[in-house]
């Protein structure tokens, strides 16, 4: 028979180990953590896939909408083409008839006379446009900068009379764009006139049915405009590069590209650099949008801020609707802070010791005026009250006025001149007495005022009235040597009547005479 195990021995064999229990517990904990990590990972993947799926669906919907809009626009362009052509042909016939009438009119070639009012200005511009006289139009327009505000409304009206407005404009601005043909000394900058004409052309060449999406510019003229733009870009390095090119040239080029619809995607970087370099121009934000830079606007605004052009950045933010992303008030305050730093650096500059205060005040004044104007333009008075800025501006104006008054020399009356003493202690005669042709033309009043010369004593007795002068005093020619009759000896006191002056005696009597004539009184008072 088999042996029966001892109960005590059995209990020793089956006793659980505490170490094993801890091992099992640790394993369960690791598995739980691993499960949680895997669960979180798959949940994250699921969320990412869900977000990407939603984004993809949105893009598909956007593409569908864009495709529908494009197809609808193409259909509209196609269906409106006949109507546009009919309108263009009628307009062309009207312009051609008007141009022929202007040539046949005997007064059409009369370019004389000045234009005194707005009506005459429009008629003159229309006359050039009807005859397609681009050079005459440009010469007339470039001389009317003072009437710039009125020209903005009148030039589009005049350009509408051209048979081919786009070609006419290219010929008109060819005098200065893309290359100035006026020689080494071109004179006044005419970039303003180029921009004015190019801006005025846009409403004339837009499609009358579908608007700006189609410009009525012939392929030949568009190709010519493209060549002009390429010529300007090729000469960019000669103009000093993007950073140094003149702002009027930049504005003209960008407006030229927009007006003729020749924007190129490969030139977007160039457009951006040019816009940033001339961002202070008022039209630059709108031009940037027309050039296709809307997607780059946030980066451009940040670049302007980093360069210290916060004021320009504010204009860009309002133009593209990024006010929430770039609040204007902090930008304006930062602009004023930078201006004060610059003013302080000017005061510390030893090279401008004499004018440091004036230059610093002018810098701060300019910044204050710009910020106040910006606040008023964008209605920011509630967020940034301009009262303190205006008070500070008034203070600077007062300080500037006081310093200007201090710098002014003491006013000396025009009728007093300090003359150097001669060797005999007498005063020199007036500087112009010997060289003015009419120095001796005088009516010699009957009762001249007697004055006391600093080099003579008091006269012992009153003198009788001045005798009638010799008739030579009426001559317009002075004596050949007006100082010949001066005597260095002191003149004895005269008790009797005053003798008539000899014929060769100078008109002012010399310093030996006790009488001071009328026109010398101012020098002794």
Buried (B, 14 or more C-beta within 10 A) or exposed (E): EEEEEEEEEEEEEEEEEEEEEEEEEEEEEEEEEEEEEEEEEEEEEEEEEEEEEEEEEEEEEEEEEEEEEEEEEEEBBEEBBEEBEEBEEEBEEEBEEBBEEBEEEEEBEEEEEEBEEEEEBBEBBBBBBBBBBBEBBBBBBBEBEEBEEBBEEBBBBBBBBBBBBBBBBBBBBBBBBBEBEEEEEEEEBBBBBBBBBBBBBBEBBBBEBBEEEBBBBEEEBBEBBBEBBBEBEEEBEEEEEBEEBEBBBBBBBBBBBBBBBBBBEEBBEBBBBBBBBBBEBEBBBEBBBBBBBEEBBBEBBEBBBEEBBBBBBBBBBBBBEBEEEBEBEEBBEBBBEBBEEBBEEBEEEEEBEEBBBBBBBBBBBEBBEBBBEBBEEBEBEEEBEBEEBEEBBEEBEEEBEEEEEEEEEEEEEEEEEEEEEBEEEBBBBBEEBBEEEEBBEBEBEEEBEEBEBEEBEEBEEEBEEBEEBBEBBEEEEBBEEBEEBBEEEBEEEBEEEBEEBEEEBBBBBBBBBBBBBBBBBBBEE
